[in-house]
Amino acid sequence: MPSQQEIELQAAAFRRLQKHLMHDRTDVQNIDLMNLAGFCRNCLSRWYQEAANERGIEMDKVEARELFYGMTMDEWKANYQTEAKDSQKEAFKTAFAENVGKD
């Protein structure tokens, strides 16, 4: 069981990652994150939702994404998302199957 200090440090690191992805590097597309790292902003919001649900906190995917993104998905897409290239979409199929399909 992690100590309270370790939990606080992990939470601080998560918040910094969230800030980096949501404010510092909005230019990095989710599809690129998924293709290169095997996770993206949507994965992080899903993991947030799963952690809440495991603790008896009801939260759906839409709510988790809005909490993580700080806006609706429609707002994020309008402000930051670009059209994916065919090569990105093809790579995503593999990345998704290898990473999300296993969860």
C-alpha angles and dihedrals in degrees: 000000000000119000121247089254092054091049090051092049092048090050091049091050090050091050090050091050090049091050091048093052098038102040112011100041108026086140091071108092123224090234090057092049091050094046094048105031105021094241138065141183090285090055090051091051090048091051088050090052092047091051090051093047091049088057093050095259111136111227130151129208094262093052093046092051092049090050093048097040095039088226140047120287089246090056092047092049093048093048104037117005120100129195111276120236120238090250091054091049092050092049089047092060090060095041092049093049092047097045114020096031089061095056 
